[in-house]
Amino acid sequence: MTVFGRTLDGQELFALASLLTLLAFWLFVLPRERNYARWFKQWEAARRAQRLGRDGDTTEPRRHPRGPWG
């Protein structure tokens, strides 16, 4: 088999097929991983808000101001 004018032997064909398979695998895995990370951040924020007793109400002033200027 020739690719770009170069003859490929069995080992090079296997390496090319492996790299293409790995690329296809990551194209399926990466979006799922990003969705899981997004879900986990939302879950953790909801858990923290529930633990602090805020339940999504952001009109309440903060108890501890941030920084020296409040």
Order of alpha helices (4+ residues) and beta strands (2+ residues): beta-beta-alpha
